[in-house]
Amino acid sequence: MKRKILIPLDGSDFSLQIIRVVLDFFDPRDVSLVLLRVAQPPSLPLEASSARTLLSGSLPLSGSYETYASAVEQGYEAAEKELQAVRAQLMEALQPEADRLRSLGYAVKVEVEFGDPAQRIVQYASDEGIGLIAMATHGRSGLSRLMLGSVAERVLRSASVPVLLLRPDPSALVKSAAEKLAMALGKSKKLRMVVATDGVIFGQRAVELASELQPLLVGDLTVVVIASEREGAERAQQVMVDTAAMLTMEPKPQLVPLVGYPDEVLLNYLETHPTDLLIIGAFADRGAGGVSTVGPTAHRIVQDAPTSVLLVKGHPTAIRRVLVCAAVEDEAIVTVGAQFAQAVGAKLDLLHVMPASATLYLAAEPDLPIDVETVISQGTRLSSVLHEWERKLQEYGFDRSSIILQSGSVQEMILQQARQKDYDVIVVGSESSPGHFPGSIANAIVRYAEQSVLLVRIRTT
């Protein structure tokens, strides 16, 4: 019999953080989850005001028994109607998280209770045979930091079952660049795009692609034109004129002239102008080299930009095929990649590279594709992840056939897959904070891929 875990939630992002801990500690085959929301009962609506004094214990000075009885009945009916409406709203608010957990293989029950939170949590645990209560505590700051939140402390003192408490990390609530980009691509907010060029052909190709993407991504586009101090005002003016001539969309995007070292002035601009997606090509210091070469300035911008970056390589006139590369924890990358591919009307492949040792228990040949159906049927954590990815892909018009599993060296498999098919953009995530170069895998893709690279920054700080 599965052990029941009660997870009290209060509607805040803080309270949700305990769920990740539960997923790390408990396998879906061993436990079932109960998401419990405890709220204060709603007050009587205005139409029941004639019954307010009666229900509060103070009788009117005059009136028949029938008047009293009718007032009581109306009051209780109105109160019950309001209670059920609030219950339905709270249940609906819990459903997305419940559905997500079910897609990962967990049995999930959703409950709503009214009353004192600590009392109702303890009573529910006792009545329903709960084996563990897992909850977050808001805690305090300053001198009272050692104190628990009042509800958590009372539950800890009163519950007859074990209690797992988490003091959440407030910094985890700061939305990452990946989350902000996903919100913008998902039309939850206006996408803010910036494209930067210093007038060389590689930068102008980035402007061309940005002008093509702007109507597809339905965003606001700002064009930053950079000139070095040694080039002089005449050269800067010519770059502005040439760039403006390339922009045929209406309304015209804003052109912002900057003078100085490209990486320095652009990064300073981004610090004061929040951006969801930065689009750049190579700059004047690219020098000679193959298609994959972008030069040190572009690399420094990718390293330090506080946002996701689309690094344009070659001469793409349109984006027809996208390769999304995701690790097990990269749900945000899958979301951004699917949203991006859907928005630009491109085909999508989702690649996950497993360790070479995985071929031992999958009976697969190294460096060859692994059968997705086989992995999904095994009931492992990866199976649950693939189910979640499939659900996310379907949300944006793709399906399971888009998923590719390989085993071996991650960066080698990504570059090999990219060479074998005609991709225009590779989407890859970076766990590194701004100011730190992307991890070894993302770094290798940025440096050696011949295709344009959309580097989605997962961390913000």
N, C-alpha and C positions, 0 to 999 in steps of 0.2 A: 504494500500500500504506500502511495506517495505521501511524503511529508508535506503538510500545508504550511506555506510561508505567507504571513500577513504583511502587506506593504501599505502602511497608511500614507496617503498623499493629501496635501493641502492646496493644490492648485499652483504652487510656486515651482520655479525651475530648481530651487534648492532641494525640494523634497524628491524630485525625480532622480537626483544623482545616486540615491541608494540602489536604484535598479541595476546600474552597471556593476556594482559590487555583488549583488545577488547573482547576476549572470556569470560573473567570474568564479564564484564559489560553488554554485549548484547546477548540476546537469538536469536538463528537462526530463530525463527518464526517472529522476529520483524525487522530484518535487512538483507540486502544483502551487500556483500563485493566486493570491487574492488581493486585488487593488481596492483599497477602502478609502473613500472620501467621507470625512465627518464634517458636517456644516451646522451652523446655527439654524434652528428652525425659522422659517420666514415669518414676519409679522403679519397680522390680518390685513387684507387689502381694504381699501377705502370703502368699498360697497358693504363691508361688514361692520361699519362704524356704529350702527345701531345696536350691535351686539357686544361692542367692546366693553361697556361698563358692566354688563351682565356677566361676561366671561371673566372679568377681572375681580368679581366678587362683590360689586356694588350695584344693588338693584335700583331701577327707576322708582320714583316716588309714586307713580300712578300707572295704571294699565291692568288689563285682565290677564288671567293665566295663559289664555291663548296667545296674547301678545308676547309674553315671556317665552313661551314654548317655541313660537315661530322665530323669535329673535335668536334663541339658542341654536335652533336647527339651521338657520341661515348662516350664522356665524361659523358653526362647525363645518358646514358644506363649503363655505368660502375658504376656510383655513385648509381643509383637506385638498381642495382644488389647487390652491397655491402651493401646498406641500408637494403634490404630485408633479406640478409643472417644474418646480425647482429640482426635484429628484431627477426628472427626465433630462434637464439641462446638464446636471452634474454627471449623470451616467454617460451622456453623449460626449462630454469633454474627456472622459476616461477611455473611450473606445479606441482612438488612434493608438495609444500606448498599448492597450490590450491586444489589438490586432498585430502590432509589431512583435510583441512577445509570442503570440501564437504562431506567427510566421517563422519564429526561431525554434519552434517545437514545444513550447511550454503550454500546459493546460492553465487557463486563466479565467478567473471569475471576477466580476466587477460588482461592487456593493457600495451603496450610499446610506449613511446613517445620519440622524440629526440629534444634536445634544452636545454635551460637554465632550470635547475630543478625547481627552485622556480616559474618561470613564467609558465611553463607547468603544474605544480601541481595546481596553482591557476586557470589557464584557463580551465583545465579539470573539476575542481570542478564546475565552473560557467556554462560550456557548458552542463554537464551531470546531472545537478540537484542533486549534492551531498549534503547530509545533515550534514555530519561531516567529517573532515579530522583528521585521527589519525596517528601520526608519531613519531618516535624516534629522539632525537637530540643528536648528538655526543658530543656537548658541548665542554668545555675546562677544563684545570686543572690549579692549582695554583691561581694567582691573578685574572685570567679571568674566574674563575669557574662559576661566576654568568651570564656570557654571554651564549646565546644559540648558537647552530651551525648556520652558516650563512644562510643556506637554510631554516631551521626551523624558524629563526627569520624573514626572508622576507615573508615566507608563513603566519606567524602569523600577520604581519603588513598588508598584502595585501588581504587576503582571506575575502570573504563576508559571510562565514559560520563558525560555531564554529570549533576550532582546539584543539584536545587533544594531548598534548605533553608528552613524557616520556623521562626522562634522564636515560639511561640504567645503570645497575650495571655491571661494567667490570668484577667483580668476578664471575658473572653468566656465563661468557664465558669460564671459566676454566672447562675442561671436568671432569666429575665425574668418580669415579672408575667404576661405572656401565656403563657409556658411553664408557670408554676405553675397558672394557671387551666385550661389545657388538660389538665394532669395530673389536676386535681380533677374536671373535667367528664368525663374519660375513666375515672374511677373508680380511678385509680392511687393516689389518696389522698383523704381526706375533704375535701369542699368546705367552706371556712370563709366564711360570709356574714355581713355586718354591714349592717343597715338603720338609718338615722338619721332622726329626726324631731324637730321642735320643737313639734309639736302643731297646726300650721296644716294646713289641708285638703290642701295639696299634699304635705306630708310624710307625712300619714296615708295618702294614696293609695299612696305608696311602701311603707308597712308592709303594706297590703292585698295589693299585688302580691307582696311578699317572702313573705308567708304562703302565697300560692298556689304560688310557685316552690319553696319549701323541700322539699315532698315529691317534686316532680318532679326536682329537681336532687340529691336525696338528700344534703343537707348539714346542717351545724350552723349554726343561725341565732341571732345575737345582736342584740337590739333596743336601740339607744342612744337614750335619751330626753333631749333637751337643753332646759334652761330657762335664761334669762338671769338675772343677779343681780337686776335691777330688777323682774322679775316676781314674785319672792317665793316662799316655800316652798309656799303654798297653791296657786298656779298650777302649780308643778312637780308637786305631788302629784296634781292633777286630770289633768294630761297623762299621768302614769304610769297612773292608773286607766283613762282612756279608751283608751290604747294597749293595755293588758293585755286589755281587753274585746274588742278586735279579733282577738286571737290565739286561735283555736279549736283549733289542732292540739295533738296529744299526742305526746311530752311538750312542755310549754310551753317556749318559748325563754327564754333568760336576758335579763332587762331590766337595763340599766345606766344609772343616772341620772348626768348630767353637768350642771354649772352653769358658765356663762360664755358667751363668744362662740362660736356654733356651729362656725365653721370652725376656730377655735383649739383648742377642747377636743376636737373630733372628730379632728383631725389628730394631736394629742398622744396620743390613745387608740390610733390606728392604728399609731403608732410603736412601741408596746409590746405590741400584740396583732396578730400576723401575720394577714392577711386575704387571701383569694383574690378576693372580689368584694364591693364596697361598693355598696349600693343607696340612692339618695337622690332626693328630689323637691326642689321649691323650698322656700325657707325664708321666714320672716316678711318679709324685705326684698324679696320679689319685686315687690310693688307691682302696679299695673295693667298690662295688656298682653295680647297674644294667647296662643295655646296654646304657642307656642315660648318664651315668656319664662320664665326661671328665676331671675333675680336675681344680684347680685354674690356672695353667700355661696356659692351652689351652684357658681358658676364658679371661685371660689377653691379650693374643695374638689376639684373636678375637676382643677385645675391642680396641686395639691400632693399629692394622695393618692398613696401609694406602692403603689397597687394598681389593678386595673381597676375601672371605675365604670359602673354602670347608672343613668343619669339618667332618671328617670321623668317623662314629660310627659303632659298630658291626664288621662284617667281610664281606664286600661286595666284590664279585669277578667280578661283572659287574653291570651296571646300566640299568635296564630294564623298570622302571616306575618312572616318575618324577611328583611331585605335586608342582605347581607354585601358590603361594599365593600373590594376588595383591590387593592393594587399588585402588580407583578411579584414583589417580594421578600417579600410578605406571606403566606407559607405558614402562619405561626402564626395569622393572622387567619382564614384559611379553615378551619383545624382548629377553632378556638374557635367560629366561627360555625356550622359543621356540627354540632359536639357540642351546642351550646346549642339549636339548632333541633330536633335529634333528641330531646333530653331533654324539651323542653316540648311535643313533638308538633306543631310548626309547619311550614308550608311554607317553602321557602328559595329565594331568588334570589341568585346570586353575580354582582355587577357589577364589571367592570373597564373603566375609562375610558382610552382610548388618546389620544395627542396628535392634534390636528386634522390634522397632516401625514400621519398614517397613512392617511387616506382617499385620498391620492394614489396609493399603490402597491396599495391594496386595491380601487380603483375603487368606493368607497362614497360615499354622500351624507353630508355633515356633519350631525351631530345625529340621525342615524338609526341603528338597530341594525345592527351588522356581523355577517355570517354567520359563526358559530363554526366550522362545518365547513370553510369556506374558509381560515381562519387556521390551523387545526390541520393542514391538508394541505400547508402551505407549507414545513414543515421548519425554521422559525426558532426562535430561543430562546423566543419567546412560545408557539410550538406546543408545545414541551417543557413549559413552565410549565402550559399548559392541560391537557396530558395528566396532569401530576402533580395538578392541582386536581381533575380528573375522578376520578382514582383515590381521592383523599381524600374526595370527595363520596360515591362509591359505598360507601366504608367505613362511612358513616353513613346509608345508605339513600336517597341522592339520586343524580342522574345528570347527564349532559351538558346536558340540556334546561334545567337550572337556571342555566346560565352565560349571562350577558348581556354583550355587548361594545358599547361606545359610543365615540365620539370627540368631543373638544371640551374645554371647561373642566371639570376634574374635579369641583369642588364644585357647579357648576351642573348637571351631568349627574346627580349623586347626588341633589340636591334635586328635580330634575325627575322622576327615576324614582320617588322617594319620594312625590311628589304624585300621580303617575298611578295608583298602585296602593295598595291598602289595607294598607300595612305597619303593624305594631305596634312593631317595633324595628329600628333601623339599627345594624349592627355596623361599627365603623370603628377603625382602629389609630392609635396615636400614637407617633412615634419620639422624642418629647421625654421627657427625664428628669423625675422628680418635682421640682416647684419651678419648672419652665419650662412656659409655657402650650403646649398641644398645637399642632402645626403648623397652618399656615393652613387646610388642608383640614379636619382634624378640628375645629379651632376653629369654622369656618363651620357644620359639621354640628351641633355642640353648640349654637350660638347660634340657628340659623335653622330647623332641622328641626322639624316639628310632632310628629313621632313621638318615642318614647323612644329614647335613644341608649346603646348599650353601647360605651364607649370602652375598648379593650383596649390597655393600656400595654405596648409592645414592649420598651422599655429600662427597666432597673432603676436604673442610676446615671447 
